[in-house]
Amino acid sequence: MTINEQNSSAPQTEQAILAEESYGRQIGKLLDAVSVLVSAQPDAGNNEAYADILALKGKIDRIKNDAAARRIDQLRRDLELLRQSDQQAYWQSIEALRALVLEPVASS
């Protein structure tokens, strides 16, 4: 996407924002917040607009989970390739993964 004076009132500002936070990340954060607010509404189950927001959030979450599963499958294939072709790189990778997996999760 090209950002210029024809499609933005402040192209330099918009480019600086995009360098830090992509449109997808910005929209994702907004969707997360809106879905929490929607879920808290007493008529959330009876409002079509609310249902659409929750369905969109669910669909996006499924796509993200499927993509993560595919990346893990690729990682398995890559590790198998290293195991067969470069034992040292394989074990270094395994140790790095162990450290990551066993690292305590910081509470947010």
Sequence and secondary structure as in RCSB ss.txt:
>XXXX:A:sequence
MTINEQNSSAPQTEQAILAEESYGRQIGKLLDAVSVLVSAQPDAGNNEAYADILALKGKIDRIKNDAAARRIDQL
RRDLELLRQSDQQAYWQSIEALRALVLEPVASS
>XXXX:A:secstr
    TTT SSHHHHHHHHHHS HHHHHHHHHHHHHHHHHTSTTGGG HHHHHHHHHHHHHHHHHHHHHHHHHHHH
HHHHHHHHHH HHHHHHHHHHHHHHHHS     
